[in-house]
Amino acid sequence: MLALARSLVERGGVESRCEFVLGDILNWEANRIFDVTIAIGLWDYIANPGERLRSIHELTGGTFLSAWPRFWTWRTLVRKIRLQYIRGCPVYFFREPQVRRLLEESGFEVVGFKTIGKLFCVEARPRRGREDR
């Protein structure tokens, strides 16, 4: 995914404005605030998103875009069996109130929430009134 992202920003001529990091946000020490942070294909594999959401919140100055796998779509059982029971990789799914609560408890304000197929696609921003923003 990083190689694809790099090739897309190169084609778009914006590589000097983009930074890609491979790692766990809990161990990453960023030295600045980002205009946009994105978490796609992540929450499927995180049992307790709260700590990572709080870390993302601290790095986000503008928009946070995230995609969350919906609980109980036709794909839920298929993915549970294939990933968790056959491959030993736990996989997680979420309900809308749970996603909203996790984001709000982490200091985000949800400004857009759409159900698209098997995903919740969310746009959030750090809550207004924060002293350090």
Secondary structure by P-SEA (a helix, b strand, c coil): caaaaaaaaaaacccccbbbbccccccccccccccbbbbcccccccccaaaaaaaaaaacccbbbbbbbbccccaaaaaaaaccccccbbbbbbcaaaaaaaaaaacccccccccccccbbbbbccccccccc
